[in-house]
Amino acid sequence: MPSPDLLKLSNQTDRHAELMALLEHNQEVFQFLLAFVQMSRGFKVGFIEVNFPPDVDLLMIALSEHPKCEGIQFEVLRFADPDLRFLLEAIKDELCKIEIQADKKLVLVLQGLEKAIAYSGDNPPILTNLNYARDSFPVAIPHPVLFALPDYAVTRLAQFAPDFWAWTSSTLKFQTPPETRDRLTSEVSNYSHNPNRFFAKSERSDRLDLLERLLQEYPEETEASSRTRLELLNQLGQAHQSIREFEKAKFYFQQAIDLSRESNYKREEASNLFALGNIYFDTREFEQSKIYLNQCLKIEKEIGDRYSQASTYHQLGSVAEELREYAEARQNYQQALAIKIEFGDRYSQASTYHQLGIVAEDLREYDEARQNFQQALAIFIEFGDRYFQASTYQGLGVIALSLEDFPEAKNNFLQAFDIWAEYNDEYNLKTFSIPSLFRIYQTTQDASLLESISQVLGISVEQARQQLESS
């Protein structure tokens, strides 16, 4: 293992290389930045458009070490609170903590404000208040101020705080070195496609921020840029969907659809239409969901992508089911199933058999419902997918209960109960299992049912009785 000194030296070497690459791609604009910090007196406002925070740190190193800046005291103020509203007060609070050197000019560099400005949405509170406080800045902050922001945040500041924007003396746009941009794009793409990924809350926020910054780096000028931009839009849509920020997810998927159409990328258009249809399904806007899914299906047929049609038919089946259009739901599920069988996709057949079971159950066609649930269960068992067996056992229990086959209902409900308890799935236990078992107990007064529940939960028979009766 390398020694700490060697590691430190290696990091310093990498840092120096990154700094040289940044300055090499921005020689002219860096000279304008030098001129701004040298010439500015009193309150002056400048904007550094930089899409990646580490590049701001590199610029601060370059400025602080430059011989023309020997008489300047640079202070970086970091504001990472997404709920920040009153920027002037926040700066004043930070100024109180700074020991100003009498023989140097103070230049403030504000970083992190893009979190409060946000990527989308009207009238961010921080910008509304910035506009109102415009005339107080020269008196309260008698120093040059540089806002270090990604370009989307600069655009939004100009849009939503136009009076403050009028103070602007200089806007300096720094280009990200291509090697840095491509490395970050590759990293975020690889992380997105890792099936074992898990994002903690802070990681999700950082990843969304990085994706939004990367998006600014890929204008739609070449096919390669358009495809990368499309991938980033898709990832942003998925990321917002995963944290249930559905309106933002819709925004990004719609942008991806628009770009796909402009570039005539049919397969990508279909994929994003499918994603947007699912978002509308999640928000229970079923008619809108159906529109997008049918558009997706039309393109899949045009380009001959038969395999993908299975997922689209399945989702159209779910939409029709929610709309209680059971004949259409069954037809779509059967179309999906036929394609899955055609391609030998046995595992995914299980979910479609399960949904066909639910449709038949809703239509009180219990024999067909049982047959479909049993098909689904056999596949789940074949593939060792124990968790999904629970819902199918529950469905079989409902069928048996409807037919007043209480021993069969009890057996299936207990199988589902055992699996959900094994996976600590409290929602399904409370919503489905315990109420179903209580109905059996009410009818049969079967004491063995209490014993089974007590063994699974590790509680007494009396406690099991109380759980059922309180359901």
Secondary structure, DSSP 8 states (H G I E B T S, - for coil): ---HHHHHHHHHHHHHHHHHHHHHTTHHHHHHHHHHHHH--SSEEEEEE-SSHHHHHHHHHHHHHSGGGTTEEEEEEE---TT---HHHHHHHHHTT----TTSEEEEEEE-THHHH-SSSS--HHHHHHHHTGGGHHHH--SEEEEEE-HHHHHHHHHH-HHHHTTEEEEEE----HHHHHHHHHHHHHHHT-TT----HHHHHHHHHHHHHHHHT--TTSHHHHHHHHHHHHHHHHHHHHTT-HHHHHHHHHHHHHHHHHHT-HHHHHHHHHHHHHHHHHTT-HHHHHHHHHHHHHHHHHTT-HHHHHHHHHHHHHHHHHTT-HHHHHHHHHHHHHHHHHTT-HHHHHHHHHHHHHHHHHTT-HHHHHHHHHHHHHHHHHTT-HHHHHHHHHHHHHHHHHTT-HHHHHHHHHHHHHHHHHTT-HHHIIIIIHHHHHHHHHHH--HHHHHHHHHHHT--HHHHHHHHHT-
